[in-house]
Amino acid sequence: MSDALVLDGVTKRFGRFTAVDDFSLRLPAGQVLGFLGPNGAGKTTTIRMIMSILHPDAGTISVLGHPQASEVKDRIGYLPEERGLYRKMTVQDTLSYFGRLKGLHGARLRQRIDENLQRIGLHDWRRKRVETLSKGMSQKLQFITAILHEPELVILDEPFSGLDPLNVDLLERLIADLRRSGSTVVFSTHQMNLAERLCDRIVLINRGRKLIEGTLNEVRGRFATRYVMLDGDGDLQPLLHLPGVTEVQVTDSHARLELRDGTDPNTVLRAALQTARILRFEIQRPDLQEIFVKLVGADGPATSSPTGERPRAGAASAVAPLREVPHE
C-alpha cells in the first residue's frame, strides 16, 4: 500500500521557539489518522506545513507523492481551524464556487451539491445566505466545501469543535463514509472517544514532539498498566490497601483499581471475595484518554507558540479569492 502522507524529520521554528521538533510520520493511503495533542502542542502548525501554508525549517514532506500540497491541491480537501465563508453568498452559490475551484462543472457539480445538501440537512436552506445559518450549520457547510470534489486526501483541523451531539454524530458518519470510499483522512481532535471510534492510527504530539504513534491496539499494548473493575455486594474498602494497587476508586458497590506493572489481578479478586459477593470482575487496558493524560502529564504541558498556533492574517484562510461565479 502506498503512503498518502510522509513527514521525515520535520522541524518548524518561530524565532527561538520550536513549534515542531524533528517530527516524522507515515500514513498509508485509505486510512484515518487521529492527530492528538493538547493546545499549543504543534498540531495546527504541522497541518499547515502539510498544506504548504507554512514551510519547514528542516525535514521533508511528501503529500500524495509530491513535495508540495500545492502541486496536488485538487486532490486534497482541507478544513482549517480558522473557519471562513462568504457571509453574503447563498449556500448554493458557496458550494458552486468552491466546487468550480476544484474542477467541478455542470451537471456533475449540481449533482454533488444536491447530494451533499441532503446529507447534511441543508437542502431547504440552499437559497439562504450564509449569514443566516447557525454556527453548526455553517460548520457543516464548510465541511462539505472541503469534500465536495471527492478528494483522495482530507485534512480536518478540529472538525468537531463546537458541534452539538447530533452534528458530531453526523460528522462521524461522514468521515466513516470517506474512509469507505477509499479516501485518506487526517483529523485533529481533543475528543479521545472519537479518535477511538474512527481512527485506524493515532499520533500523539506534545511540545512539538511525537510521543507515540500506531494503531489503537499497538498504542494500548505498549502500556503494561492494567485496570481491574469490580461490582459486588459487600465491603470493597479493603481493596484500598492491597499491595501493587497504585490508584483506587471505590464506592459501596463498585471499585476501579490501577495495578502496578507485574501485579497479578487474581490477587485482587481473591481479596475481594473475602469480603464481598462479586457480581462482575473485568481486567482492562488503559483507554486512549488515560494514555493521553499519562503521556502528556509525564512530558509536561505544551508551551504556547508566540502566535498561539493562530495564523498570521490571511495565512491559512479557507476562503479563496472571490470572483464572480455564474449560477449552476
C-alpha positions as CSV (number, residue, x, y, z in Angstrom):
1,M,0.0,0.0,0.0
2,S,1.4,3.4,-1.0
3,D,1.7,6.2,1.6
4,A,-0.6,9.2,1.2
5,L,1.5,11.3,3.6
6,V,5.1,11.2,4.7
7,L,6.8,13.6,7.1
8,D,10.5,13.0,7.8
9,G,12.4,14.9,10.5
10,V,10.2,18.0,10.1
11,T,11.1,21.0,12.2
12,K,9.5,24.4,12.4
13,R,10.7,27.4,14.4
14,F,9.3,30.8,15.1
15,G,12.4,32.8,16.2
16,R,13.8,30.9,19.2
17,F,10.6,28.9,19.8
18,T,10.5,25.4,18.3
19,A,6.8,24.7,17.4
20,V,7.5,21.3,15.7
21,D,10.6,19.3,16.6
22,D,12.0,16.5,14.3
23,F,8.5,15.1,13.6
24,S,8.2,12.0,11.4
25,L,5.1,10.2,10.2
26,R,4.0,7.7,7.6
27,L,0.3,7.3,6.7
28,P,-0.8,4.6,4.3
29,A,-3.4,5.6,1.7
30,G,-7.0,4.8,2.7
31,Q,-6.6,5.1,6.4
32,V,-7.9,7.5,9.0
33,L,-5.3,9.2,11.3
34,G,-6.2,10.9,14.6
35,F,-3.8,13.7,15.3
36,L,-3.9,14.2,19.1
37,G,-2.4,16.7,21.5
38,P,-3.1,19.5,23.9
39,N,-3.5,23.1,22.9
40,G,-0.2,24.5,21.7
41,A,1.3,21.1,21.0
42,G,2.1,21.8,17.4
43,K,-0.8,20.1,15.6
44,T,-2.0,23.1,13.6
45,T,1.5,24.2,12.7
46,T,2.1,20.6,11.4
47,I,-1.1,20.6,9.4
48,R,-0.2,24.0,7.8
49,M,3.1,22.7,6.8
50,I,1.4,19.6,5.2
51,M,-0.8,22.1,3.3
52,S,2.2,24.2,2.2
53,I,0.8,27.2,4.1
54,L,3.9,27.2,6.2
55,H,7.3,25.7,5.2
56,P,9.5,23.6,7.4
57,D,12.9,24.8,8.5
58,A,14.2,21.2,8.3
59,G,13.0,17.9,7.1
60,T,10.8,16.8,4.1
61,I,7.1,16.4,3.5
62,S,5.5,14.2,0.8
63,V,1.8,14.7,0.0
64,L,0.3,12.1,-2.4
65,G,3.8,11.5,-3.7
66,H,4.6,15.2,-4.2
67,P,6.8,17.5,-2.2
68,Q,4.2,20.3,-2.1
69,A,0.5,20.1,-1.4
70,S,0.0,22.9,-3.8
71,E,1.1,20.6,-6.6
72,V,-1.9,18.3,-5.9
73,K,-4.4,20.8,-4.4
74,D,-7.3,19.5,-6.5
75,R,-6.8,16.0,-4.9
76,I,-6.9,17.4,-1.3
77,G,-9.8,18.6,0.9
78,Y,-8.9,20.9,3.7
79,L,-10.9,22.2,6.6
80,P,-8.8,24.7,8.6
81,E,-9.1,25.5,12.3
82,E,-9.9,29.1,11.3
83,R,-13.3,28.8,9.6
84,G,-14.2,31.2,6.8
85,L,-17.1,31.5,4.4
86,Y,-18.5,34.4,2.4
87,R,-21.4,35.5,4.6
88,K,-23.4,37.3,1.9
89,M,-23.3,34.4,-0.5
90,T,-26.1,31.8,-0.5
91,V,-25.4,28.2,0.5
92,Q,-25.9,27.1,-3.2
93,D,-23.5,29.7,-4.6
94,T,-20.9,28.9,-1.9
95,L,-20.8,25.3,-2.9
96,S,-20.9,26.1,-6.6
97,Y,-18.0,28.5,-6.1
98,F,-15.8,26.1,-4.2
99,G,-16.7,23.2,-6.4
100,R,-15.7,25.1,-9.5
101,L,-12.4,26.0,-7.9
102,K,-11.8,22.3,-7.5
103,G,-12.7,21.4,-11.1
104,L,-16.3,20.5,-10.9
105,H,-18.7,21.9,-13.5
106,G,-22.2,21.5,-15.0
107,A,-24.4,18.5,-14.2
108,R,-21.8,16.8,-12.1
109,L,-21.4,19.9,-9.8
110,R,-25.2,20.3,-9.4
111,Q,-25.5,16.6,-8.5
112,R,-22.7,16.8,-5.9
113,I,-24.3,19.9,-4.4
114,D,-27.8,18.3,-4.2
115,E,-26.4,15.0,-2.7
116,N,-24.4,16.7,0.0
117,L,-27.0,19.3,1.0
118,Q,-29.4,16.3,1.6
119,R,-26.7,14.5,3.6
120,I,-26.2,17.4,6.0
121,G,-29.8,18.5,6.2
122,L,-29.4,21.9,4.5
123,H,-31.3,21.2,1.2
124,D,-34.1,23.6,2.3
125,W,-31.5,26.3,3.1
126,R,-29.8,26.3,-0.3
127,R,-31.2,29.8,-1.2
128,K,-30.4,31.3,2.2
129,R,-27.4,33.5,2.8
130,V,-24.6,32.0,4.9
131,E,-25.0,34.8,7.5
132,T,-28.5,33.4,8.3
133,L,-27.0,30.0,9.3
134,S,-26.3,28.8,12.8
135,K,-22.8,28.0,13.8
136,G,-23.4,24.3,13.5
137,M,-25.0,24.8,10.0
138,S,-22.0,26.9,8.9
139,Q,-19.6,24.3,10.1
140,K,-21.4,21.5,8.2
141,L,-21.4,23.7,5.1
142,Q,-17.7,24.3,5.3
143,F,-17.0,20.6,5.8
144,I,-18.9,19.9,2.6
145,T,-16.9,22.6,0.7
146,A,-13.8,20.5,1.7
147,I,-15.1,17.2,0.4
148,L,-17.4,18.2,-2.5
149,H,-14.8,17.2,-5.1
150,E,-14.3,13.7,-3.6
151,P,-10.6,14.3,-2.6
152,E,-8.1,11.5,-2.1
153,L,-6.7,13.1,1.0
154,V,-8.9,15.0,3.5
155,I,-7.3,17.1,6.3
156,L,-9.6,18.4,9.0
157,D,-8.3,20.7,11.8
158,E,-10.5,20.3,14.9
159,P,-13.6,19.4,12.8
160,F,-15.8,18.6,15.9
161,S,-15.1,21.8,17.8
162,G,-18.3,23.5,18.9
163,L,-20.7,20.9,17.4
164,D,-23.7,19.6,19.4
165,P,-24.0,15.8,19.8
166,L,-26.3,15.4,16.8
167,N,-23.9,17.1,14.5
168,V,-21.0,15.3,16.0
169,D,-22.8,12.1,15.1
170,L,-23.4,13.3,11.6
171,L,-19.8,14.3,11.1
172,E,-18.7,10.9,12.4
173,R,-20.8,9.2,9.7
174,L,-19.4,11.5,7.0
175,I,-15.8,10.7,8.0
176,A,-16.7,7.0,8.1
177,D,-18.2,7.4,4.5
178,L,-14.9,9.0,3.4
179,R,-13.0,6.0,4.7
180,R,-15.3,3.5,3.0
181,S,-14.9,5.4,-0.3
182,G,-11.1,5.0,-0.1
183,S,-10.1,8.5,1.0
184,T,-7.3,9.1,3.4
185,V,-8.3,11.3,6.3
186,V,-6.3,13.2,8.9
187,F,-8.2,15.0,11.7
188,S,-7.1,16.7,14.9
189,T,-9.2,16.4,17.9
190,H,-9.2,16.7,21.7
191,Q,-12.1,14.1,22.0
192,M,-10.4,10.8,22.6
193,N,-13.6,8.8,22.3
194,L,-14.0,10.0,18.7
195,A,-10.4,9.0,17.9
196,E,-11.0,5.6,19.3
197,R,-14.2,5.0,17.2
198,L,-13.0,6.5,13.9
199,C,-9.2,6.0,13.6
200,D,-7.1,3.3,12.1
201,R,-4.0,5.0,13.5
202,I,-3.3,7.7,16.0
203,V,-0.3,10.0,16.7
204,L,0.1,12.0,19.9
205,I,2.2,15.2,19.8
206,N,3.2,17.4,22.7
207,R,5.6,20.4,22.8
208,G,6.2,19.8,19.1
209,R,7.5,16.2,19.6
210,K,5.8,12.9,18.8
211,L,5.2,11.0,21.9
212,I,3.6,7.8,20.5
213,E,2.1,6.6,17.2
214,G,0.4,3.4,15.9
215,T,-2.9,1.6,15.7
216,L,-5.0,1.8,18.8
217,N,-4.1,-1.8,19.8
218,E,-0.4,-1.1,19.3
219,V,-0.6,2.1,21.4
220,R,-2.6,0.4,24.2
221,G,-0.3,-2.7,24.0
222,R,2.7,-0.5,24.9
223,F,1.3,0.1,28.3
224,A,1.6,-2.7,30.8
225,T,-0.6,-0.9,33.2
226,R,-3.9,-2.7,33.8
227,Y,-7.1,-1.7,35.5
228,V,-9.5,-4.0,37.4
229,M,-13.2,-3.3,37.5
230,L,-15.4,-4.9,40.2
231,D,-19.1,-4.8,41.0
232,G,-20.2,-6.5,44.2
233,D,-22.3,-6.7,47.3
234,G,-20.3,-6.3,50.5
235,D,-17.2,-4.4,51.7
236,L,-14.8,-3.3,48.9
237,Q,-12.9,-0.9,51.1
238,P,-10.1,-3.4,52.0
239,L,-9.0,-3.2,48.3
240,L,-7.6,0.3,49.1
241,H,-4.7,-1.2,50.9
242,L,-3.7,-4.1,48.6
243,P,0.0,-4.2,47.6
244,G,0.5,-3.4,43.9
245,V,-2.5,-1.1,43.7
246,T,-1.5,2.4,42.7
247,E,-4.8,4.1,42.3
248,V,-8.3,3.2,43.6
249,Q,-11.8,4.5,43.1
250,V,-14.2,2.7,45.5
251,T,-17.9,3.1,46.2
252,D,-20.4,0.9,48.1
253,S,-20.8,-1.5,45.1
254,H,-18.1,-0.6,42.6
255,A,-14.3,-0.5,42.6
256,R,-11.8,0.5,39.9
257,L,-8.2,-0.2,40.6
258,E,-5.0,0.7,38.7
259,L,-2.4,-2.0,39.1
260,R,1.4,-1.5,39.2
261,D,3.3,-3.4,36.5
262,G,3.7,-7.0,37.3
263,T,0.8,-7.2,39.8
264,D,-1.4,-10.3,39.4
265,P,-5.1,-9.2,39.0
266,N,-6.1,-12.5,40.6
267,T,-4.7,-11.3,43.9
268,V,-7.3,-8.5,43.8
269,L,-10.1,-11.0,43.0
270,R,-9.1,-13.3,45.9
271,A,-9.0,-10.4,48.3
272,A,-12.4,-9.1,47.1
273,L,-14.0,-12.5,47.5
274,Q,-13.1,-12.5,51.2
275,T,-15.4,-9.5,52.0
276,A,-17.9,-9.3,49.1
277,R,-20.0,-11.2,46.7
278,I,-18.5,-10.3,43.3
279,L,-21.0,-9.8,40.5
280,R,-18.5,-8.5,37.9
281,F,-14.8,-8.8,37.5
282,E,-13.1,-7.3,34.5
283,I,-9.5,-6.6,33.5
284,Q,-8.9,-3.7,31.1
285,R,-6.1,-2.0,29.3
286,P,-6.0,1.8,29.6
287,D,-8.2,3.7,27.2
288,L,-6.9,6.5,25.0
289,Q,-7.9,9.2,27.4
290,E,-5.9,7.6,30.1
291,I,-2.9,7.1,27.8
292,F,-3.1,10.8,26.7
293,V,-3.2,12.1,30.3
294,K,-0.3,9.9,31.4
295,L,2.0,10.7,28.4
296,V,1.3,14.4,28.3
297,G,1.4,14.7,32.1
298,A,4.8,13.0,32.2
299,D,6.1,15.0,29.3
300,G,5.0,18.4,30.7
301,P,2.4,20.8,29.4
302,A,2.6,22.2,26.0
303,T,4.1,25.7,25.6
304,S,2.1,28.1,23.5
305,S,3.9,29.4,20.5
306,P,4.4,33.1,20.0
307,T,1.4,33.1,17.7
308,G,-0.6,30.8,19.9
309,E,-0.9,28.4,16.9
310,R,-3.0,31.1,15.3
311,P,-2.2,32.1,11.7
312,R,-0.9,35.4,10.5
313,A,-3.6,37.4,9.0
314,G,-4.7,35.7,5.8
315,A,-2.1,32.9,6.2
316,A,-4.5,30.0,6.5
317,S,-7.9,31.2,5.4
318,A,-10.2,28.7,3.9
319,V,-11.6,31.4,1.7
320,A,-10.2,31.6,-1.8
321,P,-10.0,34.9,-3.7
322,L,-13.5,35.7,-4.7
323,R,-14.5,36.1,-8.3
324,E,-17.9,36.2,-9.9
325,V,-19.4,32.7,-10.3
326,P,-22.4,32.1,-12.6
327,H,-25.3,30.2,-11.1
328,E,-25.2,26.5,-12.0
